[in-house]
Amino acid sequence: MNKSYHDCKNTRSNLILLSFFKYARDLEAVLSLAGDKRAILLGHSMGGMTILRFCRLFPEYLMITTSMVCGTHQVAC
């Protein structure tokens, strides 16, 4: 079952998930100020997770995506 972050209890992992939503929204605000200029987004660790969340929330910004992942990260409700 796929739950939104609103359905989750206030656990540490859910607070981390909420911060990725916030960082993704902040990134969108910065990119919207750039207007029609193109941007290449690269992230490592937390930056990579933020960019992945950004891609899910704002697919209209995407032209091409690629992901290089080492290890696993799981946030469960």
C-alpha positions in Angstrom: 0.0 0.0 0.0 1.4 3.4 -1.0 0.8 6.1 1.6 1.5 9.8 1.3 3.6 11.5 3.9 0.4 12.9 5.5 -0.6 9.3 6.5 2.6 8.6 8.4 3.1 8.9 12.1 5.8 11.2 13.4 8.8 8.9 13.4 12.4 9.8 12.7 12.3 8.3 9.2 9.1 10.2 8.4 10.5 13.5 9.5 13.5 12.8 7.2 11.0 12.2 4.4 9.2 15.4 5.2 12.5 17.3 5.0 13.1 15.9 1.5 9.7 17.3 0.4 10.7 20.7 1.9 14.1 20.6 0.2 12.5 19.6 -3.2 10.1 22.5 -2.9 13.0 24.9 -2.1 14.9 23.6 -5.1 11.8 24.3 -7.3 11.6 27.9 -5.9 15.2 28.5 -6.9 14.8 27.0 -10.4 11.6 29.0 -11.0 13.6 32.1 -10.4 16.0 31.1 -13.1 13.1 31.2 -15.6 13.7 29.4 -18.9 17.4 28.7 -18.2 18.4 25.0 -18.2 19.9 23.5 -15.1 21.9 20.3 -14.6 21.2 18.9 -11.1 23.8 16.6 -9.5 23.6 15.4 -5.9 25.4 13.1 -3.6 23.9 11.4 -0.6 21.2 13.7 0.8 21.5 15.9 -2.3 20.8 12.9 -4.5 17.7 12.0 -2.4 16.5 15.6 -2.7 16.8 15.6 -6.4 15.0 12.3 -6.7 12.1 13.7 -4.6 12.2 16.8 -6.8 11.8 14.7 -9.9 8.8 13.0 -8.4 7.1 16.2 -7.4 8.0 18.4 -10.4 8.2 16.2 -13.5 7.5 19.2 -15.7 11.1 20.3 -15.2 12.6 17.1 -16.5 14.2 16.6 -19.9 16.4 13.6 -19.1 17.0 11.8 -15.9 19.6 9.3 -14.8 20.5 7.9 -11.4 23.6 6.3 -10.0 22.9 4.6 -6.8 25.1 2.7 -4.4 23.5 1.0 -1.4 19.9 1.2 -0.3 17.8 3.6 1.6 14.3 2.8 2.8 11.7 5.0 4.5 8.7 3.1 5.6 5.5 4.2 7.2 
